[in-house]
């Protein structure tokens, strides 16, 4: 379903979450044929620049004229708001350059529009955004004012709002009325495609096969007899036939459930409507034994000649097939990607690797004469943008559990590329003259195993060496190592053999107040009676010269202990970097950072690590909690915020590059 009057925009190499739709520009923008766009430079930036130069032939924009002004819009009112923030960060990482000026905008859950800084875009979660908006962002009086601002200040808009207002034609219609060019499908087609029932009718009318379905609407009382008849018409048992029940107009898998039989299907449909997810629900036949694929479609045509092109489909649950497909084609520079492991942090490892990949691939000179390998799911890009990226899965062992007396020479575990043993994979990395970015969290990623194997093979890698890693993985060993570090670190001694007991540090809870009745802004509430805070601090640098970044405090949303999700995954927690001056004085902050640096140097850390500690907000005294030698590198990790709080700010792609440079320099 393509709009003949809309103009195409060629965008290749984007994350699938951003491009899993028709990529188009509103009618006022004209794009040249794809061959011209692919002549040189990153395709995304070339495509954006070309869109505006065709519309304004007398106005030079881009590398040889004034910078192209791009408006990046994220957020929105749907439950996919957190996904939208991740998409916006990914797009920003890809399109940064001297020939572009990116203005960032955010729409909150109540449809208020704000202008935000690029640094603020890296805030952890929607809660972060909402708390900081009134103090750090510019609020527009209305969406109409917002649209007028865009028409006057940007050349093209890149919307990455998912679900409601992003994919239902809302933001597109707003931009069309203001005559603002944008990436993506026009509003009419968005509305038609977003409604799953209407889309199925449209496709069926054009001869495409669709899944048999039954529509339930709030305005109509559900006729049970009609649903029974539908079950019979599709040859399904009305007592236990398996179906999928889902909203017609909700993004992703929101509200999607499985039901058995007509009675349960009707009940699930009514629950979706009563919960306010949608007032239209479809019941579909559950397809057994099939494979689910996703495909990206781009329009590679010209102004009056649409030419949709589907990129290679991807089976959502298959890794090996993707790896085999990547081996085919012309000779390319190889990138090996290893991810997985044994621990409960596998999901964080997956997110870390993806984020590292997205940030590192923006460097034109990143490869030199080496291949960089990222340990986790992810890929890297080279100066010629020609890569052969091979996913490598580090298979779990049988009953693996770290031990103080572990034999670090055990390389029997498999790496699936097609199958390699870990030692074979390391030999392969060495032959490729590769450096390794380690991001396997917990287990052999942090206890010195991988570090020891790589060091024995002479392969450069990020982070501390095997001794420091092994020490920091064991909290008892960490406490013993820092006990006499200039008298600034305190840990209870002697600890038991296998379990460490330590005094409970009483901290006052920090909460975010709700807006008062008079409409005053939300603010921090902290009694400060016990004078202790829990902080997370990143350290970076050479061995013996570690530099402490600004500490962060994370305001938890519930419970007594910060969850894994609040630390690393979007959607929860509020990160404050550095702690507000109303809570921690500047003198105490600097003393804290100095103590953290002494601790890092005492432990022999190098490259980068993360230290969790308690700090006294009056004196700056530090009490160690733990050291993470392979910290999470997800978009939501506080290390990203801490790097951005440096003077000048260090954006993620430069931060990750610095970590690689430290690894290579150590190898020399």
N, C-alpha and C positions, 0 to 999 in steps of 0.2 A: 504494500500500500504506500505509494509514493505520491507526493504532491508535485505536479508538473511545473508549477511556478516557482518552487523552492530551488535553491542553488546548492550544489554539493560541496562538501569539504572533505578532503582526503586526510584521514588521521590514522596513522599506523603506529604500532608499537605501544599502544596505551594499555593500561590494566583492563581486564575484561569487565570489571565492575563499572568502568566508565564508558566502555564502548559497546556494551551489549544492547544496542539499539541502533536504529538508523541514524547516522551522523550527518547532520545537514545544517545549513545556515539559512536564516530567514531571507525572504526575497530581496532585501536591499543589498545583500552581499553577493558578489560574483567571484567564482573560483576558477582558476585556469585548469586545464586538463592535468591529470595526475603526473604525467611524465615531467612536466615543467616543475611541479611541486617537489619531485624527488631528485631534482638536479643536484643539489648539494645541501648539507646541513641537516639538522634534525627535522623529520617530516612534520611533526606537530607544529613547531614554530614557523616553518615555511608555509604550511597550510593556513595558519591563522593570519600571517602577514599578507599572503596573497589575497585572502578574502577581502581585506580592507583596501589594498592597492587597486583591485579591480573596480571596487565601488567608488573610490576617490582617485581617479587617474591623474589628477593634477596635484595631488598631495602625496609627497614621498614619505613612506613610513618604513620602518625596519632598519636593517643594518646600515644602509647608506643614507638614511634620512632620520626623521625623528623616531623614537622608539614606538613600537606598536603598543597601544593601551588595551589591556585585556581585563575584563571584569570577571572574577571567579566567585560564583554564588553557591553557598552551601547551606546546610541546616534543614529547615522546613518543619512542618507540624507532625510528620508521621513518626512511627516507631523506628524507622530506619534513619533517624537523624544522626545517630552515632556512626553508621556506615557512611553517610554523606560526608562527615568530617574526615574520615580516612580517605575517601575518594578525593576530596579537595586537597589534602596534603600530598597525595600521589601526583595529581595534576600539577600542582605548584612545583614539586620537585622536578617534573619533566620539562616545564616550559620556562624556567628561569634562564635569563640571559641578558646580555647588555642591550640587545635589540628589542627587549620587551620590558614593559612596566606593568606589573600585575597588581591590580587593586582587588582586595578581598572583601567580600560581603557575607553577612550571615542573617538568616531569617529564623527567629526563634519559634517556639511551639505555639505562640499566640499570634503569629504572623506579623510581628514587628521586624522591620528591616534595620540592620546596623552596618556601618562601615567599620571594618576591623583591620588591624595590622597583619602583615604576613606572619610575624612572630606569634601573634595571638592565635593564629590558625593551628598552631602545634599544641594548643592547650589539650589537656588530657581527654575530657569528656564533655557532653552537652551541659553537665552541671557546672564544669569549669567556665564554659562560655556564659551561661546564665548569671553566674555570680560576678564575673568580671565585666560584663557588658556595660553597666551603667557608669563604671569608673574609667574604662579604657576605650570604649567604642563611641562612635557618633550615631545617635538614633535618628532615623528619618520620621517625620510626622505621619506619613502614610505611605502605602505602596505606590501611590501615584507620584508622590514627591521622589520616591526612590527611583522610579522609572525615568522621571525627568532628569535626575542626577546622572543616571547611566547614559542617557542620550547625549548629554553635554560633556561627559568626561571619559568615556571609553569608546574604543573602535569596534569591539566585538565582545560578547559575553559568553563565558563557558559555564553553563549551569550544571551543577552536580548534586541537585536535590533529588533524592530517591522517594518513591511513593507519592503520596498526596502532595499536590502543588508542584511536584517536580516532573512526574511522568503522566499526569492526567491532563496536561495542557494548560495548567494554571500559570506557571511562570512564563511559558511560551506565549500565551495570549497577552500577558502584561507587556512583554518585550515587543511583540508585533504591533500593539497599539501605539507604543512609543517609537516605533520605527528603528529599533535597536537590533543589529545583526546578532545572531546567536548560533552556537553549535547545537545540533540535534534536530529532531523531527518537529515540524510545525504543529501548532496547537490542535488543529482538527484531527490530524492523524494520531496524535498522542492520546486524545480522548477516546478515539475508536479502538486503539490498541490496548489501552489501559483496562478497559472493560473486557474481561475475559470472555463473557458470554457474547457480547456484540462482535468481538474479534473472531470468535469461532463461527458465528453466522456468516460474517463477511468472507472468511476463508472457504467455508463450505459452499457458498454461493459461487465461488470462482473455481470449484472443482477440487479443492484440497481436502484430504482426509483429516477429520477432526475426531476427538474423543467424544463419544455420545454423552450428552449431559441433560440435566433437568434444572430449570430455573425456579428459585423460590424468592418471592419479593415480599417485603414488609407490608406493602399496601394491600396485598391479597392474602386472604386466609388460606393457609396451606391445605389443599385438598388431598387428603391421604389416599383416596381412591385413585387419583390421577398419578400419584407417585408409585402406587402399586402397579398400575398399568404400564408406567415407564419401565419399571424393573422387568416386567414380563416382555416388553417390546425389545429389550436388549438381551433377552435370554439369561436373565439373572434371577436367582432365587430371592424372593422378596423377604424371606425370613433371615437369611444370613449372607446374601450377596455382598461382596466387598466393594466399597465405593470410596471416593475422595470427596470431602465436603469442604468448600473454600469460598471466601468472599470473592465477588467478581471484581472489586476495585480496591485491592490492597496489594502492596508490593511484596516481593520475595515470598516467603512461606508463612507470612503473618496470617493467623487464623486457620491454617490448613490442618484438617484432621482426617482420620480414617474412620469409617463407620461400617457396620455389618447389618445389612437388612434395611428395609424401608423405615421401620419405626425408629431405629437409632439414627439413621440419616436425617429424618425429619427433626428429631430432637437436637442433633448437632447444628443443623441449619438455624433453628430457632434460637439456640444459644449464641451463635455468631451475631444474629440480628439484635438480640436483647443486650449483648455486651457493647453494642454500638460500633462494632468493627466495620460493618457495612449493612445497608438495607437490602442488598441483593446478594443471594448466595446461589452457587451452582453445585449440583451433585453430579459427579463424573464416575464413569466406570473405572475401577482400579485396574491398570494394565499390568498383568503378571508376566515375569520372565523377560521383560524388555530392558534396554539400557537407556539411561537419560543422558542426552547430549546437550551442549550449549554451543551456539555459534555466533560469531560477531559478523555483522553485515555493514559494509561501507558502500556509499554511493560514489563510484569512480567516474561518473559521467560528467557532462558539461551542463551549461545553463538550461538548455532545452532538450536534453537527451539523457534521461536518467539511466544509470547503468549500475544497478546494485550488484555487489560482489560479496559472496559469503566466504569468509576465511575458513581455514580447516576446523571442522567441528572438534570438540573436546569432550570425551566421556568423563563425567564429573568424578567418578570414583577410580579412574584408572591412572596409574603413574607410569607403568612400564610401557604402555602403548605410546604415551607422549615421548618417552625417552627414545624408543625405537624410531619414531618419526623424525626426531631431531638428528638422528645419525645420517639421514638421507639428504641428498642434495649436494651442491658444490662444496668444496673444501672451505671450512670456516675456522676461525680461532675457537679453540675448545675452552669451555668453562665447566668445571665440575662442581656440582651442588650436592652436599650431603646433609641430611637432616634426620631427625628421629631420636632414637635412644630408648632408654628404659623408664625414665622417670615420669612423674605426674606433670612435669613442666614441658612435655612434648608440644602442647598447643602453643605455649609461649615461644618455644623454639621456632615453630612454624611462622609465627607472626614476626619474630625478630629477623629471621632470614629474609623474608619478603621485604621488610622495611629497609634493611641494609642494601639489598639489591636495588631497590628503587632509588635510593640516594646515591649509591656509588656509580650508577650507570650514566649519570649526568656529566661525568668528567671526560673531556676529549682525550686527555693524555693518560688515562688511568692505567692502561696496560703496560706501557713501556714495552719491554721485550718479555714480560712475564704473563702468565695466566694467574688470575686471582681466584681462589676457591673459597666459597662461602660454606661454612659448615652449618647447615639448616636448609630449609626450602627457600630458594632465592636464586637469582642470576645476576651477572654483572655485565656491563656493556663496555666495549672497547672503543678506541679512537675511530675505527672505521665502521662501527655499528654492524659488523658482520661476525656473528657469534654462533657457535654450536653449543647450546646449553644442555647439559645432561643431568637430570635429577638423579641423585644417589641416596637411597634410603639406608640408614644405619639400622639394621634389624635388631630387635630386642634379643637379649640372651635368655637362656633358660635359668630363671631363678637368680639372675645377677643381683648382687648386693654389695655395695662398697665395703671394703675392710681396710683396717690400718695396715695389715700385713699382705695386702693384695700384691699379686705378681703382675707387674706392669708390662711384662713381656708377652702376656697372653693376647694374641691377635686372631683368635679363632672366630670371633664374631664376624658376621657377613655384612658386606655393603652391597646393596642391590642396585646394579646399574643395568646390566645383567650381572649375575652374582660374582662378587669379589670377596675375598676375605679382607679384613681391615688392613692387614699388612700388604696385601696385593694392591689395595687402593692407595696406600701411602707410597708404595713404589711407583705407582702410576703417576701420582701427583709429583713426585720427585723428578721423574723423567720429563714431565711437562714444565719443569722449572717453575712450579707454582708456589704461591704463598697462600696460607690458609687463614681465613677469618673464622675463628671458632665462635659458635653461638649455640652449642649444644648445652642446655642448662641442666645442672645437677649431674649426678652419676659420673660417668667417665669423662664428661665434658668439663667438670670442675674439680675432680679429685686428682688431677695430674696425669691421668692415663693417656689421653690424647696428646697432651703436651710432651710427655716423655717419649712417646712413639715418634712424634714429628721431630723432636730435637735429636733423637738418635739417627734419624734419616737425613738430618741437615735441612729440613724444610722450614722456612720462615712461617711464623704464626703470630696471631694477635694475643695480647694479654700476658699475664704473669707466667713464669716457668713452672716446671713440675713440682719443685720443692715448695714454693710459695702457694701454689694451688692446693697441694696436699695439706699444707698447714691450715689454710683458711677454710677448707672444707670441713675440718674438724674444729668445732667451737672450743673444745678443751685445749687443743694445741694452739689455737689463736690466742686464748687468754694467757697461756704460759709464755708465748712469744712476746706479747706486748706488756707483760706485767711490770717490767722495769724500764719501760720506754720513757725516760726523763720524768718519771713520777706522775705523768698526766693521765694514764689509763688505769682504771681500776676494774678488777674482776675478782669474784670470790674464790678463795683458795683455802684448802685443797679441794678440788672437785672430785666427785665419785669417778670410778673407773669408766662407766659407760653412760651415765646420765649426769648432766651438769645442773646443779642447783645454784641459784643466785638470788640475791634480794630482789623483791618486787619493787620496781621503780614506780612510784605513784605519780601519775600525770593527770592533770585536769583535762577533761574532755573539751575539745574545740568543736563548736557547732556553728552552723550557718543559720542565722535568724531568718524567719519569714518576714515579708514586707508588713509593716504596721498598717493600721487602718488608715492613717493619713497618707499612705503611699510612699513612705521613706524607703530608701534602698536597703537591700539585705546586707547584713554585716556579720563579722565574726563575734562570737560570744565566748570568752575564755576567762575564767576566774583567776587563774594564775596563782593559786594558793600554794601549790607544791613546786613551782618554778622549774619543772622539768618538761621537756618536749621530746618526742621521738622524731628523729630526722633521718633522711637518706641523703648521702653525699657521694657524688662521683669524684674519682681521682684519676688523673691522666698525666702521663709523662714518662721519662726515662727512670730506670732504677736508681734510687737514691735522690731523685729530683722530682718527686711526684707533686703535682699541683692539685689543690682542692678546689673544686667548683663550689658554687653557692649551695648550701643545704636546702632541702625541700621538706615541707611538711605536707602530709596528705590527710585531708579531713575525711574520715570514714563516714559512710552513710548509715551503717548499722553495725551492731555487734561490738565486741571488745577488741578484736585484732583485725588488722587490715587483711583483706582476702587477697588471693592471687590475682583475681580480676581487678580489684581496686588498684593494685600496683601496676599492672601491665596491660590490661585490656580496656578498650573504650567502653563507656556507658556508665561507669561508677566512679565515685571518689572525686575530690577536688584538690588539685595540687597547687601549693603556694610556694613560689621560689623567688627570692629567699623568704624566710618567715617575715611577716609584717613587722615594721619597726614598733608598732604598738604592743607587740608580744616579745620581741627579742631585740636588744639594743645592738647598735653597730659594733661597739667594742666587744660584746659577747660573741657576735657573729664572727669577727676576725680571729678571736682566740679559739673559737671552735674550729675554724678552718685550719689554723696552725696546728692544733692538736691532731686533726685528721691527717695532715701531711706527715707529721712525725710517726703516727701509727702506720701509715702506708709504707713509709721508708723502712721502719723497723721490721715489717713483715716481708720486705723484699719484693713488694709489688712493682709492676712495670706495665707499660702499655695503658690499660685502663681497668678499673674495678669499681665496685660500688660498696660503700661501707654504711651499715645501719647502726645507729647509736642513739643514746639518750644524751641530751645536752641541757645544761642548766642555763636558763635564759638570762640570768643575772651575771654569772661568773664566766660562762663559756666552757665550764668543765664538761668533759666528755666521758661517757661510759659506753664501752663497746657492746654491741648486740651480736653482729656477725659481719663477715666479709664475703662478698660475692665476686669471684674472679672472672666469671662469665655472666655479667649482668644482662638483664633483658634489654633488648634493643627494639621493642615494638614502638609504634608511633606514640603510644600513651606513656612510655616510660619517663620518669622524672629526669633522666640524664639528658633528654632532648631539651627540656625546659631549662635545665641548668646551663647547658651550652649556650642557649639563646640569651641567658641572663648575663653572659660575659660581656666585657667592653673591649672591642665591639662585639655584637652578637655573632655567634658561630652557628650558622644554619646546618641542618642535619647532614646534607651531602658533604660539606666541608669537614664536619665533625668525624664522620666515618672515614673520610679520606685521611685525616690526621692519624687515626688509629692504625690504618694500614701503613702509613709512612713510618710510624714508630716501629712496627714489626719489621719492616724492610731494613730500617737503619740498624736495628739490633742484630739482624742477620749478617750485616756487613762486618 
